Amino acid sequence: MFAGAIILVAAAGYLLGNLNGAILISRWMLREDVRTHGSGNAGLTNFFRSYGGIRTLMVLFIDVAKTAAACLLGAWLLGRFGYGQLGKMLGGAFTVLGHLFPVFFQFRGGKGVLCSATLAGMMDWRILVVLLAVFILAVALTRYVSLGSCLGAAGYVPAFAWRFPGDWPVLGIALVLALAALVMHRKNIRRILKGEESRLSFRHDKT
């Protein structure tokens, strides 16, 4: 029963992760694919740079909602066995996986930053506040969204260790998510080091 619940949480989280807001909104509302614009990434930043406007908020809502739903489902299913927090973490982690590598969209998704941030908030709002502070400060000082994301990823495990000391399954998942975020940003890191990374602008390429 417990193993079956874990499989169900993982499967549900992954499938929910496939509901990529940037891809869905660009296809349904604009009859385009956000991955053919800008950086080619199916994430919130590239969507904003490509389209801007109220649609970006719709993308944000979808990606936050799907992660929160997976966390709540995981907490409910594994909570019956006394592992509610682990269930929440697993559900959110597999949503990130589905967002990164969506089977319904040729395994080409986003970088999972918003999903990972939502998971952090679902686990403990104080973790999210700390990570957001790091992100906002980095972006405000440099206007590199990718740098803010990388620094947030670097702080992911310490922030979780602060709120979940000794909870090794949760901390292990946090470590995997942090490493995944850094790997997904490897090209951005190289561009930052070369001074070629795009800086945040409130203008977008097309309407």
WOBELZI-V848039 format. One record per residue. N is the residue number from 0. RES is the residue in three letters. SS is DSSP state (h for helix, s for strand, l for the rest). PHI is phi in radians with two decimals (NA if undefined). OMEGA is omega in radians with two decimals (999 if undefined). Layout:
BEGIN
{{N,RES,SS,PHI,OMEGA} {N,RES,SS,PHI,OMEGA}}
END
This chain:
BEGIN
{{0,MET,l,NA,-3.11} {1,PHE,h,-1.15,3.12} {2,ALA,h,-1.09,3.11} {3,GLY,h,-1.11,3.12} {4,ALA,h,-1.14,3.11} {5,ILE,h,-1.11,3.13} {6,ILE,h,-1.09,-3.14} {7,LEU,h,-1.13,3.11} {8,VAL,h,-1.08,-3.13} {9,ALA,h,-1.11,-3.11} {10,ALA,h,-1.15,-3.14} {11,ALA,h,-1.13,3.12} {12,GLY,h,-1.08,-3.14} {13,TYR,h,-1.11,-3.13} {14,LEU,h,-1.15,3.07} {15,LEU,h,-1.10,3.11} {16,GLY,h,-1.07,3.12} {17,ASN,l,-1.18,3.11} {18,LEU,l,-1.37,-3.09} {19,ASN,l,-1.33,-3.06} {20,GLY,h,-1.03,-3.10} {21,ALA,h,-1.10,3.14} {22,ILE,h,-1.22,-3.08} {23,LEU,h,-1.10,-3.11} {24,ILE,h,-1.19,-3.14} {25,SER,h,-1.14,3.14} {26,ARG,h,-1.38,-3.05} {27,TRP,h,-1.28,-3.04} {28,MET,h,-1.68,-3.03} {29,LEU,h,-2.00,-3.13} {30,ARG,l,0.98,3.09} {31,GLU,l,-2.36,3.05} {32,ASP,l,-2.18,-3.10} {33,VAL,h,-0.97,-3.10} {34,ARG,h,-1.28,3.07} {35,THR,h,-1.64,-3.11} {36,HIS,l,-2.13,3.01} {37,GLY,l,0.93,-3.11} {38,SER,l,-1.34,-3.10} {39,GLY,l,1.44,-3.11} {40,ASN,l,-1.58,3.13} {41,ALA,l,-1.63,-3.12} {42,GLY,l,-2.28,-3.05} {43,LEU,h,-1.12,-3.09} {44,THR,h,-1.11,-3.14} {45,ASN,h,-1.15,3.09} {46,PHE,h,-1.11,-3.14} {47,PHE,h,-1.09,-3.14} {48,ARG,h,-1.13,-3.09} {49,SER,h,-1.48,-3.01} {50,TYR,l,-2.20,-3.12} {51,GLY,l,1.10,2.98} {52,GLY,l,1.22,-3.07} {53,ILE,l,-1.13,-3.12} {54,ARG,h,-1.08,3.12} {55,THR,h,-1.09,3.10} {56,LEU,h,-1.15,3.10} {57,MET,h,-1.18,3.08} {58,VAL,h,-1.08,3.13} {59,LEU,h,-1.03,-3.12} {60,PHE,h,-1.07,-3.11} {61,ILE,h,-1.08,-3.06} {62,ASP,h,-1.23,3.07} {63,VAL,h,-1.23,-3.08} {64,ALA,h,-1.11,-3.10} {65,LYS,h,-1.17,3.12} {66,THR,h,-1.19,3.12} {67,ALA,h,-1.08,3.14} {68,ALA,h,-1.10,3.13} {69,ALA,h,-1.14,3.12} {70,CYS,h,-1.12,-3.13} {71,LEU,h,-1.15,3.10} {72,LEU,h,-1.12,3.13} {73,GLY,h,-1.09,3.13} {74,ALA,h,-1.11,-3.13} {75,TRP,h,-1.23,-3.07} {76,LEU,h,-1.20,-3.11} {77,LEU,h,-1.49,3.10} {78,GLY,h,-1.10,3.11} {79,ARG,l,-1.17,3.11} {80,PHE,l,-1.83,-3.14} {81,GLY,l,1.52,-3.11} {82,TYR,l,-2.19,-3.09} {83,GLY,h,-1.07,-3.12} {84,GLN,h,-1.16,3.10} {85,LEU,h,-1.12,3.10} {86,GLY,h,-1.07,3.11} {87,LYS,h,-1.11,-3.12} {88,MET,h,-1.17,3.13} {89,LEU,h,-1.12,3.14} {90,GLY,h,-1.02,3.12} {91,GLY,h,-1.16,-3.12} {92,ALA,h,-1.12,3.13} {93,PHE,h,-1.28,3.00} {94,THR,h,-1.16,3.06} {95,VAL,h,-1.04,3.13} {96,LEU,h,-1.04,3.12} {97,GLY,h,-1.14,3.10} {98,HIS,h,-1.22,3.14} {99,LEU,h,-1.20,-3.03} {100,PHE,l,-2.28,-3.09} {101,PRO,l,-1.30,-3.11} {102,VAL,h,-1.10,-3.11} {103,PHE,h,-1.43,-3.12} {104,PHE,h,-2.29,3.05} {105,GLN,l,1.04,3.10} {106,PHE,l,1.06,3.12} {107,ARG,l,-2.03,-3.10} {108,GLY,l,-2.02,3.13} {109,GLY,l,-1.63,-3.10} {110,LYS,l,-1.80,2.97} {111,GLY,l,1.40,-3.07} {112,VAL,h,-1.16,-3.12} {113,LEU,h,-1.12,3.11} {114,CYS,h,-1.12,3.13} {115,SER,h,-1.14,3.10} {116,ALA,h,-1.15,3.11} {117,THR,h,-1.10,3.09} {118,LEU,h,-1.03,3.12} {119,ALA,h,-1.02,3.13} {120,GLY,h,-1.16,3.11} {121,MET,h,-1.21,3.13} {122,MET,h,-1.32,3.12} {123,ASP,l,-2.91,-3.06} {124,TRP,h,-1.05,-3.13} {125,ARG,h,-1.21,3.06} {126,ILE,h,-1.11,-3.14} {127,LEU,h,-1.07,-3.14} {128,VAL,h,-1.05,3.14} {129,VAL,h,-1.11,-3.11} {130,LEU,h,-1.16,3.09} {131,LEU,h,-1.12,3.12} {132,ALA,h,-1.08,3.10} {133,VAL,h,-1.08,-3.12} {134,PHE,h,-1.07,-3.07} {135,ILE,h,-1.10,3.14} {136,LEU,h,-1.10,-3.13} {137,ALA,h,-1.13,-3.13} {138,VAL,h,-1.21,3.14} {139,ALA,h,-1.10,-3.09} {140,LEU,h,-1.42,-3.01} {141,THR,h,-2.07,-3.03} {142,ARG,l,1.10,3.01} {143,TYR,l,-1.74,3.09} {144,VAL,h,-1.11,-3.11} {145,SER,h,-1.12,3.11} {146,LEU,h,-1.16,3.08} {147,GLY,h,-1.04,3.12} {148,SER,h,-1.15,-3.13} {149,CYS,h,-1.17,3.12} {150,LEU,h,-1.19,3.05} {151,GLY,h,-1.11,3.10} {152,ALA,h,-1.12,3.13} {153,ALA,h,-1.12,-3.14} {154,GLY,l,-1.59,-3.05} {155,TYR,h,-1.08,-3.10} {156,VAL,h,-1.17,3.09} {157,PRO,h,-1.01,3.14} {158,ALA,h,-1.16,3.10} {159,PHE,h,-1.20,3.12} {160,ALA,h,-1.11,3.10} {161,TRP,h,-1.12,-3.07} {162,ARG,h,-1.66,-3.12} {163,PHE,l,-2.26,-3.11} {164,PRO,l,-1.10,3.10} {165,GLY,l,1.40,3.10} {166,ASP,l,-1.54,-2.96} {167,TRP,h,-1.13,3.06} {168,PRO,h,-1.06,3.12} {169,VAL,h,-1.14,-3.13} {170,LEU,h,-1.17,3.10} {171,GLY,h,-1.13,3.10} {172,ILE,h,-1.15,3.10} {173,ALA,h,-1.04,3.12} {174,LEU,h,-1.12,3.13} {175,VAL,h,-1.07,-3.14} {176,LEU,h,-1.15,3.12} {177,ALA,h,-1.11,3.12} {178,LEU,h,-1.13,3.12} {179,ALA,h,-1.08,3.14} {180,ALA,h,-1.09,-3.14} {181,LEU,h,-1.18,3.10} {182,VAL,h,-1.11,3.14} {183,MET,h,-1.15,3.13} {184,HIS,l,-1.77,-3.05} {185,ARG,h,-1.06,3.12} {186,LYS,h,-1.20,3.09} {187,ASN,h,-1.09,3.14} {188,ILE,h,-1.08,3.11} {189,ARG,h,-1.10,-3.13} {190,ARG,h,-1.18,3.09} {191,ILE,h,-1.08,-3.13} {192,LEU,h,-1.11,3.13} {193,LYS,h,-1.59,-3.11} {194,GLY,l,1.31,-3.07} {195,GLU,l,-1.91,-3.09} {196,GLU,l,-1.29,3.11} {197,SER,l,-1.24,3.10} {198,ARG,l,-1.67,-3.11} {199,LEU,l,-1.12,3.07} {200,SER,l,-2.45,3.12} {201,PHE,l,-1.58,2.98} {202,ARG,l,-1.74,3.09} {203,HIS,l,-2.18,-2.97} {204,ASP,l,-1.25,-3.08} {205,LYS,l,-2.65,3.12} {206,THR,l,-1.89,999}}
END
